[in-house]
């Protein structure tokens, strides 16, 4: 008996929506509506390229040189992005997650994150994916601390939205007033900046064209339900990602260095900005016995 390298494949469906979530990383491998992809996908027997669909726990984005100090103690994470000398996207995106519940329209997976020298903290993690025939995909991410010490925590997710054509031909809307400039190693270079008059001003849904963006956005506008939205429109289609107020930052990545450059738009809801373990900005101090939850989702506008 053989098995794909991403392990078990958990399919769910509701109305026109279909999704596949993998045992590896509890990752979103596929999401379609009426058979048309809403996110970039990959084969079950190949590793997810460019973090397609990954969950980013216990930190999203990068930690500069993998070094941070927490409650007076210095730690060194494994440098998982050697080209930039950074630790990137957490510790669980290649780990095996266990299925706790799987129904026709919902799957819930769990993972026990044990301590390491670079992250000597203990977390119980849960990722629940559900589909609704009208509202599409909803993802709820939860971390609980069953350990003996307070844990630094953040999370994010890494889907690439698509409407079936290169993103240069699409409009992108994100109502955010500030963005975080980065240096040549993709580490924040000092404070945030006003988007006005820059290629990072996506508030009025401009044509993306040749804009190159790989930055976190802050001061994100929210609707009456407290949700922030990113919209990708083109090819007669509109796909949207929403995130609740547990995610004050939204990373936009135009996928210039992805295996299929600029075929999809990386949209990453994040609880903290890049390098939060080192800066402390937006970091959750998850005390023993506490839990933290955030939700986000993807839908196509009919």
C-alpha positions as CSV (number, residue, x, y, z in Angstrom):
1,X,0.0,0.0,0.0
2,X,1.4,3.4,-1.0
3,X,0.5,6.9,0.3
4,X,1.1,10.4,-1.0
5,X,3.8,12.4,0.7
6,X,1.2,14.8,2.1
7,X,-0.6,12.0,3.9
8,X,-4.3,11.6,4.2
9,X,-6.5,13.8,2.1
10,X,-9.7,15.1,3.7
11,X,-12.3,16.2,1.2
12,X,-15.3,18.3,2.2
13,X,-18.1,19.8,0.2
14,X,-21.2,22.1,0.4
15,X,-23.3,23.3,-2.5
16,X,-20.9,24.4,-5.3
17,X,-17.8,24.4,-3.0
18,X,-15.2,21.7,-2.6
19,X,-12.0,21.6,-0.6
20,X,-9.2,19.2,0.2
21,X,-7.1,19.5,3.4
22,X,-4.0,17.5,4.0
23,X,-2.7,15.6,7.0
24,X,0.6,17.3,6.3
25,X,0.4,20.7,8.0
26,X,-3.4,20.7,8.1
27,X,-2.9,22.6,4.8
28,X,-5.6,23.8,2.3
29,X,-4.5,21.9,-0.8
30,X,-7.6,22.7,-3.0
31,X,-10.6,25.0,-2.9
32,X,-13.0,25.2,-5.8
33,X,-16.5,26.6,-6.6
34,X,-18.3,24.9,-9.5
35,X,-15.0,23.2,-10.3
36,X,-13.1,26.4,-10.8
37,X,-10.1,27.0,-8.5
38,X,-10.3,29.8,-5.9
39,X,-6.8,29.1,-4.6
40,X,-3.6,27.8,-6.3
41,X,-3.3,24.1,-5.6
42,X,-0.7,21.3,-5.9
43,X,-0.6,17.6,-6.3
44,X,-1.1,15.3,-3.3
45,X,2.2,13.7,-4.0
46,X,4.3,16.9,-4.1
47,X,5.3,19.3,-1.3
48,X,3.4,22.5,-1.2
49,X,5.4,25.0,-3.3
50,X,5.9,28.5,-1.8
51,X,3.8,27.6,1.3
52,X,0.6,27.1,-0.8
53,X,-2.2,26.7,1.8
54,X,0.1,26.4,4.8
55,X,-0.9,27.3,8.4
56,X,1.8,29.4,10.0
57,X,2.2,28.6,13.7
58,X,3.5,29.7,16.2
59,X,4.6,32.7,14.1
60,X,3.9,33.9,10.6
61,X,6.4,35.4,8.3
62,X,10.0,35.7,9.5
63,X,12.2,35.9,12.6
64,X,15.4,37.8,11.9
65,X,18.3,35.3,12.0
66,X,16.0,33.1,14.1
67,X,16.9,35.0,17.3
68,X,14.6,36.3,19.9
69,X,14.4,37.1,23.6
70,X,11.3,36.2,25.6
71,X,10.8,37.0,29.3
72,X,14.5,37.7,29.7
73,X,15.8,34.5,28.0
74,X,17.4,34.4,24.6
75,X,16.5,31.7,22.1
76,X,17.8,30.5,18.7
77,X,15.3,29.0,16.2
78,X,16.5,26.8,13.4
79,X,17.2,29.0,10.3
80,X,14.7,27.5,7.9
81,X,15.2,30.1,5.2
82,X,19.0,30.1,4.9
83,X,19.2,32.4,1.8
84,X,17.9,35.2,4.0
85,X,19.2,33.9,7.3
86,X,15.7,33.8,8.8
87,X,13.4,31.4,10.5
88,X,10.2,31.4,8.5
89,X,6.5,30.5,9.0
90,X,6.6,28.6,12.2
91,X,7.1,25.0,13.2
92,X,4.0,23.0,12.1
93,X,3.5,23.4,8.3
94,X,5.2,20.0,7.5
95,X,4.1,18.2,10.6
96,X,1.5,15.4,10.7
97,X,-1.9,16.5,12.1
98,X,-4.4,14.1,13.4
99,X,-8.1,14.1,12.3
100,X,-10.4,14.6,15.2
101,X,-13.7,14.9,13.3
102,X,-14.6,14.6,9.6
103,X,-18.1,15.1,8.2
104,X,-19.3,15.9,4.7
105,X,-18.8,19.6,5.0
106,X,-16.3,19.9,7.9
107,X,-13.0,18.6,9.1
108,X,-11.1,19.3,12.3
109,X,-7.5,18.4,12.8
110,X,-5.2,18.7,15.9
111,X,-1.5,18.8,16.6
112,X,0.5,18.5,19.8
113,X,3.4,21.0,19.5
114,X,6.1,19.9,21.9
115,X,9.0,22.0,23.0
116,X,12.3,22.4,21.3
117,X,15.5,24.2,22.3
118,X,14.5,27.2,20.1
119,X,10.8,27.1,21.3
120,X,10.6,25.4,24.7
121,X,6.9,25.8,25.0
122,X,3.9,23.5,24.8
123,X,0.9,24.1,22.6
124,X,-2.2,22.1,21.6
125,X,-3.4,23.2,18.2
126,X,-6.6,22.8,16.3
127,X,-7.6,23.8,12.7
128,X,-11.2,23.4,11.7
129,X,-12.2,23.8,8.0
130,X,-15.9,24.1,7.1
131,X,-17.8,24.9,3.9
132,X,-21.2,26.6,3.5
133,X,-23.1,26.5,0.2
134,X,-23.6,30.3,0.3
135,X,-20.6,31.6,2.2
136,X,-17.8,29.3,1.1
137,X,-14.8,28.4,3.3
138,X,-14.4,29.2,7.0
139,X,-11.2,28.3,8.8
140,X,-10.9,28.5,12.6
141,X,-7.4,28.3,14.2
142,X,-7.1,27.7,17.9
143,X,-4.0,27.4,20.2
144,X,-4.2,26.2,23.8
145,X,-1.4,26.2,26.3
146,X,-1.4,23.1,28.5
147,X,2.2,23.8,29.5
148,X,3.8,25.2,32.6
149,X,5.1,28.5,31.2
150,X,3.7,31.4,29.2
151,X,4.3,30.9,25.4
152,X,4.9,33.6,22.8
153,X,2.4,33.0,20.0
154,X,1.2,34.2,16.7
155,X,-0.4,32.6,13.6
156,X,-1.2,33.2,10.0
157,X,-2.3,31.4,6.9
158,X,-0.9,31.3,3.3
159,X,-3.5,30.8,0.6
160,X,-2.9,32.1,-2.9
161,X,-6.2,33.5,-4.4
162,X,-6.8,33.0,-8.1
163,X,-9.5,33.8,-10.7
164,X,-7.8,31.8,-13.5
165,X,-5.7,34.5,-15.1
166,X,-2.3,36.1,-14.1
167,X,-2.8,38.6,-11.3
168,X,-1.3,41.4,-13.5
169,X,-4.7,41.4,-15.3
170,X,-6.7,41.7,-12.0
171,X,-7.8,44.4,-9.6
172,X,-6.9,44.0,-6.0
173,X,-8.7,45.7,-3.1
174,X,-7.5,46.0,0.4
175,X,-8.6,48.9,2.5
176,X,-5.5,49.4,4.6
177,X,-3.9,52.8,5.4
178,X,-0.4,51.6,6.3
179,X,2.2,49.1,5.2
180,X,5.4,47.8,6.6
181,X,8.6,48.4,4.5
182,X,11.2,45.7,4.7
183,X,15.0,45.5,4.0
184,X,16.7,43.2,1.5
185,X,16.3,40.3,3.9
186,X,12.5,40.9,4.2
187,X,12.8,42.2,7.8
188,X,10.9,45.4,8.8
189,X,13.2,48.3,8.2
190,X,11.7,50.6,10.8
191,X,8.1,51.5,11.5
192,X,5.2,51.5,9.0
193,X,4.4,53.9,6.2
194,X,1.4,55.6,4.6
195,X,0.2,53.8,1.5
196,X,-0.9,57.1,-0.1
197,X,0.8,57.7,-3.4
198,X,2.6,54.4,-3.5
199,X,2.1,51.1,-5.3
200,X,0.9,49.7,-2.0
201,X,-2.3,51.8,-2.1
202,X,-4.9,49.2,-2.8
203,X,-7.9,50.9,-1.2
204,X,-9.7,51.7,-4.4
205,X,-9.1,48.4,-6.2
206,X,-6.5,49.4,-8.7
207,X,-5.3,47.1,-11.6
208,X,-2.4,45.3,-10.1
209,X,-0.4,45.5,-13.4
210,X,3.4,45.3,-12.7
211,X,3.2,46.2,-9.0
212,X,5.5,44.0,-6.9
213,X,4.4,43.6,-3.3
214,X,5.6,41.4,-0.4
215,X,4.6,43.4,2.6
216,X,2.3,43.3,5.6
217,X,-0.5,45.9,5.8
218,X,-1.7,47.6,9.0
219,X,-4.6,49.9,9.9
220,X,-6.9,47.6,8.0
221,X,-10.5,48.8,7.6
222,X,-13.2,46.5,8.9
223,X,-16.9,46.2,8.1
224,X,-19.8,46.3,10.6
225,X,-19.1,42.7,11.6
226,X,-15.4,43.4,12.3
227,X,-14.1,41.6,9.2
228,X,-11.3,42.8,6.9
229,X,-11.5,41.9,3.3
230,X,-9.2,41.4,0.3
231,X,-10.7,41.1,-3.1
232,X,-9.1,39.8,-6.3
233,X,-11.2,40.4,-9.4
234,X,-10.6,39.6,-13.1
235,X,-11.6,37.2,-15.9
236,X,-15.3,37.9,-15.0
237,X,-14.8,36.4,-11.5
238,X,-14.3,37.8,-8.0
239,X,-12.7,35.9,-5.1
240,X,-12.6,37.4,-1.6
241,X,-10.7,36.5,1.6
242,X,-12.0,37.7,5.0
243,X,-10.3,37.7,8.4
244,X,-11.7,38.5,11.8
245,X,-10.2,41.0,14.3
246,X,-7.8,38.4,15.7
247,X,-5.8,39.3,12.5
248,X,-4.8,43.0,12.6
249,X,-2.2,42.5,9.8
250,X,-2.6,41.3,6.3
251,X,0.3,40.3,4.1
252,X,0.0,40.7,0.3
253,X,2.5,38.8,-1.8
254,X,2.5,39.0,-5.6
255,X,4.3,35.7,-5.9
256,X,7.2,37.0,-8.0
257,X,9.5,34.3,-6.6
258,X,6.9,31.5,-6.6
259,X,7.3,28.5,-9.0
260,X,4.5,29.9,-11.1
261,X,5.2,33.6,-10.8
262,X,2.2,35.9,-10.4
263,X,-0.4,33.2,-11.2
264,X,-2.0,33.7,-7.8
265,X,-2.1,36.4,-5.1
266,X,-0.7,35.4,-1.7
267,X,-3.1,36.8,0.9
268,X,-2.0,36.1,4.5
269,X,-4.1,37.0,7.5
270,X,-1.8,37.4,10.5
271,X,-2.1,38.0,14.2
272,X,1.2,39.8,14.3
273,X,3.6,41.5,11.8
274,X,6.9,40.1,10.5
275,X,9.7,39.6,13.1
276,X,7.2,39.8,16.0
277,X,9.1,37.3,18.1
278,X,12.0,39.7,18.1
279,X,10.1,43.0,18.3
280,X,7.2,41.8,20.5
281,X,4.7,43.7,18.3
282,X,1.3,42.0,18.2
283,X,2.7,39.0,20.1
284,X,0.2,36.9,22.1
285,X,1.4,36.0,25.6
286,X,-0.4,32.7,25.9
287,X,-0.5,31.8,29.6
288,X,-0.9,28.2,30.9
289,X,-4.5,27.2,30.6
290,X,-5.4,29.9,28.1
291,X,-6.5,29.6,24.5
292,X,-6.4,31.9,21.5
293,X,-8.7,31.6,18.4
294,X,-9.0,33.4,15.1
295,X,-11.0,32.8,12.0
296,X,-10.7,33.6,8.3
297,X,-12.3,32.4,5.1
298,X,-12.5,32.5,1.3
299,X,-15.5,32.8,-1.0
300,X,-16.4,33.6,-4.6
301,X,-18.9,36.3,-5.3
302,X,-21.6,34.7,-7.5
